[in-house]
Amino acid sequence: MEKIKMVDLHNQYLRIKPEIDAAIQQVLDSTAFIQGPPVAAFASALSKYLGGIHVIPCANGTDALQIAMMALGLKPGDEVILPVHTYVATAEVIALLGLVPVFAEVDARTFNLDPSGLEALITSRTVAIVPVHLYGQCADMEAILAIAKKHSLHVIEDSAQALGAAYTFEDGTIRKAGTMGTIGCTSFFPSKNLGCYGDGGALFTHDAALAETIRIVANHGQRVKYQHDLVGVNSRLDTLQAAILEVKLKYLDDYTRRRNAVAAHYDKALANMNVRGITVPYRVANSTHAFHQYTIQVEANRDAFKNYLEAKGVPTMIYYPIPLHLQQAYLRNGFGRGSFAITERLSETVLSLPIDTEIQREQLDYITEVITGYFSQ
Ligand SMILES: *Cc1c(COP(=O)(O)O)cnc(C)c1O
């Protein structure tokens, strides 16, 4: 049996090596390393995949979030609501722009922003909500979009973990993650569901004028070369990454199917074991799951369980071990232990098992065997 990895990027590469190598060689031969033809070609292919939306590539997912907030003209002091159980990037760009991150509690079952607590957080300074489709399943967009509409707020979707997931609205409309809000943001970090071989990101919007502003902000604030209308940033997807992504996009749905098959295997195995004290990921009815992570909750002694798995050659990860409101950089307004009880509890119970496009049957069987072994000690 091959050594188990959280994410096996090597075998994923080997499966499509001839296509990837050819795409890279073509860029090398062209030497069009910045804004070469693959960048526009990939943006157009991704737009088509997402159902027709403006796609603006950029350098990484964190930049995408920052550019979104700059393009929307958010001003220092403006308040932006985000889930407190998320990756730091979401909060970081808010703070960096002098905006005020307003943390919101998440739902204990879905790990996503709980809309029932949202309205209480809205003040006259609130300008935007940033739902995160954590671990690959869409947040409750029906409710979030309704609240945003009622209070005239922008919705910036952080779909870095959910590219390929789809959400069904009550009226039957189906939308892909990242295409429901004012702007959608994603990341092509290598381990993401659609990952490149370095850093990459993109923004999505249905609004043509906003797409143009995003393009300008991402390109030094210039519409015309050397004419800077806005304060911008330098954030580009380089041609090599675009060429790789253009190849990999064709496999995204297959990758999502593979991830779902792994999740189904875990669901079934853990249910059969009937292990008390482990909760498998909850599936909402109105979103598909891209399974960026397969995250269980371990009621007691999560860290001892993690160490046991580690010793048996089963890697796991904790996303995220310290809630944002308890991080040194984000301590504010007297938040402390107890401020977000659900998120704090999740930081002590969540555990993500290996899941990717390459994990083998034999490895999955071994992992479930090790888990059974632990609980029958
Ligand atoms: C990965 C990730 C980001 C940041 O993406 P980078 O490309 O690493 O900058 C932002 N938000 C979430 C939820 C992520 O998982």
The ligand as an ORCA input file, in Angstrom:
! r2SCAN-3c Opt
* xyz 0 1
  C      -7.671     28.733      0.535
  C      -8.651     29.680      1.046
  C      -8.535     31.065      0.854
  C      -7.293     31.715      0.309
  O      -6.823     31.284     -0.884
  P      -5.263     31.499     -1.264
  O      -5.247     31.191     -2.713
  O      -4.483     30.531     -0.448
  O      -4.906     32.904     -0.985
  C      -9.548     31.879      1.289
  N     -10.626     31.386      1.900
  C     -10.776     30.069      2.136
  C     -12.003     29.590      2.820
  C      -9.792     29.174      1.724
  O      -9.948     27.873      1.982
*
